[in-house]
Amino acid sequence: MTNARTVTAAVAVVASITVVCGGCSSSTKSTTPASTTSAATAATSAAGSPTASPTSAQSESPSPGATGAGTVVAAATIGKYPNILVDSQGRTLYLFEADTSPTSTCYDACATAWPPVLTTGAPTAANGADQAKLTTTTRKDGKTQVVYNGHPLYYFEGDKAQGDTNGEESSAFGAKWYVVNVSGDKVEGD
């Protein structure tokens, strides 16, 4: 009963934030945050409880790389990008073309601009993401980063709201960054 109330309250908070902040991005790219609400809800339902409260993703200084145990990776349709990877709060996940193996090459200033998706437990797939493609890698600092289909996953500091895809096809730190589809491939065609 308490868990059901918590999930219901979390969904209500995410929905409220989505309605209020649906167009908060300063990007010229079009996004559809409302589509991610169902991904966040599905990820929450599949995991039993969210890995972090939905409001923590909307705080003044979010720390997307500091997610909790058992990070959830889900699929969502965001704008023109169907079935791309997001976390349990609908934040878009990216791959870095410079990573040619499951070992991350993004550190220091790169990891500040593109925070790694971290976990302290086994990551969980939800809402169409493939559990068999989820693994982890150990970063130089000893933290555990989530890997999908051999690609270390990252957030983008320029994504300010749930459903933003402002990092798509960006060139930074010597290579391009892409959203990732459920097959584990980069998505091109902005």
TAWOPE-V193968 format. One record per helix or strand. SS is the DSSP state (A for helix, B for strand). FROM is the first residue (numbers start at 1). LEN is the number of residues. If there is no record, write none. Layout:
SS FROM LEN
SS FROM LEN
This chain:
A 2 20
A 33 15
A 54 5
B 72 7
B 81 7
B 92 1
B 94 3
A 109 5
B 116 1
B 118 2
B 124 3
A 131 3
B 134 5
B 144 5
B 151 2
B 154 1
B 170 3
B 175 7
B 186 1
